[in-house]
Amino acid sequence: MAHVGVLKALNHLGYYPDAIAGVSIGALIAATYSLNTDWYRDLVAMDVSGFPVVPDLRAPDMLDRIRNFAIAGRELRALAFGWGAGEHTVDWGRSVIRELTLGKDLESGRVRTHITATDILTGERVVKTRGNAVDAVYASSALAGILPPFKDGPHLLIDGGYSDSSPVDLVREAGVDCVITIDPGQRQVDQSPKNGLDVFFRSIEMTHNAFSRSRDKEADLVLRPDYGVSVGVLDFAHKRRCIAAGVAAVRRAAPRLETLLTPVCKNRQVVSAQ
């Protein structure tokens, strides 16, 4: 959610992207920014009540611990006999995406929008610039083991971060002058994983971070928000903290932004939201 703060702060400084690329949660934010003029208000107020719960098996209260063990059991069964812990939330999740993107197609956005997903059958990146925004965003954010893949013709699509978490090349090919990427990864964590699901997400994040660092070298500027605490993949309790961290990242980079975004390209930058 740091991407929300970054975009808000850039706009406040007078910088508006001509194109935007989004991956995973960044796909939701990119599409909402492009298609919804009330993007900031609606993303801040986004309903997160239906997202899968990560069980805390070390809760100090015995009743809470028992309750979390029950949640873990249900999630394990969902993974073993279905698509994952979030399978029952698909309809709810798609309705949230639809509300945020106003049910529009990607090509109707005010800026050029690129959404990426991963074809689980081939491992290749699939790029969406046209068509139903709900389908594109869902596919880009369908975490393996959590949400079912999205069937799209010959493709079976899952989270875009598995194939490319920083698609700088897409926005370079769009012909823009300056590319800014948002790297939401956490370089340091202040607590140990609580359970196997935490380890699973942490390992994915480490892989994404390593790949992102190599891709980010192609960008003109990389913004790395500092959250101050460890924030899990599905931890939306820190949503406002993450947004504030995005704003702070832009403020720290303000001198560099002013130098980079000269009058020639002030309105020609691209934000690549991971």
MOMO-V498590 format. One record per pair of residues at least 12 apart in sequence whose ideal C-beta (glycine too) atoms are under 6 Angstrom apart, sorted by sequence separation. I is the first residue (numbers start at 0). J is the second residue. D is the distance in Angstrom with one decimal. If there is no record, write none. Layout:
i=(I & I)
j=(J & J)
d=(D & D)
//
This chain:
i=(55 & 137 & 54 & 113 & 114 & 143 & 113 & 165 & 54 & 141 & 142 & 54 & 141 & 52 & 138 & 226 & 225 & 139 & 224 & 114 & 224 & 116 & 2 & 105 & 106 & 116 & 105 & 184 & 224 & 3 & 114 & 2 & 6 & 104 & 222 & 105 & 103 & 119 & 125 & 182 & 222 & 7 & 100 & 200 & 51 & 51 & 120 & 180 & 97 & 118 & 119 & 96 & 119 & 124 & 180 & 3 & 49 & 124 & 182 & 190 & 220 & 93 & 96 & 116 & 117 & 178 & 189 & 219 & 178 & 179 & 180 & 181 & 182 & 188 & 49 & 117 & 177 & 116 & 164 & 93 & 115 & 117 & 117 & 164 & 165 & 160 & 164 & 167 & 46 & 165 & 165 & 167 & 115 & 167 & 113 & 41 & 85 & 83 & 84 & 85 & 86 & 83 & 111 & 82 & 34 & 35 & 78 & 34 & 31 & 31 & 34 & 30 & 34 & 33 & 33 & 33 & 33 & 177 & 29 & 177 & 177 & 26 & 176 & 179 & 183 & 19 & 176 & 177 & 178 & 179 & 180 & 181 & 18 & 175 & 17 & 18 & 19 & 20 & 21 & 22 & 16 & 175 & 170 & 170 & 30 & 167 & 30 & 165 & 27 & 164 & 26 & 26 & 26 & 23 & 23 & 23 & 23 & 57 & 22 & 23 & 22 & 55 & 56 & 22 & 53 & 20 & 20 & 20 & 18 & 18 & 18 & 17 & 5 & 53 & 2 & 53 & 1 & 51 & 50 & 47 & 5 & 1 & 0 & 4 & 8 & 3 & 1 & 5 & 9 & 0 & 4 & 8 & 0 & 4 & 1 & 29 & 1 & 5 & 28 & 14 & 25 & 25 & 17 & 15 & 18 & 19 & 20 & 21 & 22 & 16 & 16 & 16 & 2)
j=(67 & 149 & 67 & 126 & 127 & 157 & 128 & 180 & 70 & 157 & 158 & 71 & 158 & 70 & 156 & 244 & 244 & 159 & 244 & 135 & 245 & 138 & 25 & 128 & 129 & 139 & 129 & 208 & 248 & 28 & 139 & 28 & 32 & 130 & 248 & 132 & 132 & 148 & 154 & 211 & 252 & 39 & 132 & 232 & 84 & 85 & 155 & 215 & 133 & 154 & 155 & 133 & 157 & 162 & 218 & 42 & 88 & 163 & 221 & 229 & 259 & 133 & 136 & 156 & 157 & 218 & 229 & 259 & 219 & 220 & 221 & 222 & 223 & 229 & 91 & 159 & 219 & 159 & 207 & 137 & 159 & 161 & 162 & 210 & 211 & 207 & 211 & 214 & 95 & 214 & 215 & 217 & 166 & 218 & 169 & 99 & 145 & 144 & 145 & 146 & 147 & 145 & 173 & 147 & 100 & 101 & 144 & 101 & 99 & 100 & 103 & 100 & 108 & 108 & 109 & 110 & 112 & 259 & 112 & 260 & 264 & 114 & 264 & 268 & 273 & 110 & 267 & 268 & 269 & 270 & 271 & 272 & 110 & 267 & 110 & 111 & 112 & 113 & 114 & 115 & 110 & 269 & 269 & 271 & 132 & 271 & 136 & 273 & 136 & 273 & 136 & 139 & 140 & 139 & 140 & 158 & 159 & 193 & 159 & 160 & 160 & 193 & 194 & 164 & 196 & 166 & 169 & 170 & 170 & 173 & 175 & 175 & 181 & 231 & 181 & 233 & 183 & 233 & 233 & 235 & 222 & 224 & 238 & 242 & 246 & 242 & 241 & 245 & 249 & 241 & 245 & 249 & 242 & 246 & 244 & 272 & 245 & 249 & 272 & 260 & 272 & 273 & 267 & 266 & 269 & 270 & 271 & 272 & 273 & 268 & 269 & 270 & 272)
d=(5.2 & 5.6 & 4.0 & 5.8 & 4.5 & 5.4 & 5.6 & 5.5 & 4.3 & 4.8 & 5.1 & 4.3 & 5.6 & 5.7 & 3.8 & 5.0 & 5.9 & 4.4 & 3.8 & 4.2 & 5.1 & 4.0 & 5.4 & 5.9 & 4.6 & 4.7 & 5.6 & 4.1 & 4.4 & 5.8 & 5.1 & 4.5 & 5.7 & 5.8 & 4.4 & 5.2 & 5.7 & 5.7 & 5.6 & 5.6 & 6.0 & 5.5 & 4.2 & 4.4 & 4.3 & 4.4 & 5.2 & 5.4 & 5.1 & 4.6 & 5.0 & 4.8 & 5.1 & 4.2 & 4.4 & 5.0 & 4.8 & 4.9 & 5.5 & 5.2 & 5.9 & 5.6 & 5.0 & 4.0 & 5.2 & 4.7 & 5.3 & 5.8 & 5.1 & 4.8 & 5.1 & 5.2 & 5.0 & 4.5 & 4.2 & 5.7 & 5.0 & 4.7 & 4.6 & 5.8 & 3.8 & 4.3 & 4.0 & 5.7 & 4.7 & 5.3 & 4.8 & 5.7 & 5.8 & 3.8 & 5.6 & 4.2 & 5.3 & 5.2 & 4.7 & 5.5 & 4.5 & 4.7 & 5.7 & 4.6 & 5.7 & 4.4 & 5.9 & 3.8 & 4.8 & 5.5 & 5.7 & 5.7 & 4.4 & 5.8 & 4.6 & 5.0 & 4.9 & 3.2 & 5.9 & 5.1 & 4.5 & 5.9 & 5.9 & 6.0 & 5.0 & 4.7 & 3.5 & 5.6 & 6.0 & 5.5 & 4.3 & 4.1 & 5.0 & 5.4 & 4.3 & 5.3 & 5.8 & 5.2 & 5.9 & 3.9 & 5.6 & 4.1 & 5.5 & 5.3 & 5.5 & 4.7 & 3.8 & 5.7 & 4.8 & 5.8 & 5.2 & 5.6 & 5.1 & 5.0 & 4.9 & 3.7 & 5.9 & 6.0 & 5.0 & 5.3 & 5.9 & 5.6 & 4.2 & 4.8 & 5.3 & 5.6 & 4.8 & 5.7 & 5.6 & 4.9 & 5.1 & 5.3 & 5.5 & 4.5 & 5.8 & 5.8 & 5.2 & 6.0 & 5.2 & 5.6 & 5.1 & 6.0 & 5.5 & 4.0 & 5.8 & 4.0 & 5.0 & 4.1 & 4.5 & 4.8 & 4.7 & 4.1 & 5.9 & 4.0 & 2.6 & 3.6 & 5.5 & 4.0 & 5.1 & 5.0 & 3.7 & 5.6 & 5.6 & 5.9 & 3.2 & 4.9 & 5.6 & 5.7 & 4.7 & 5.1 & 4.6 & 4.6 & 5.0 & 5.7 & 5.5 & 4.9 & 4.3)
//
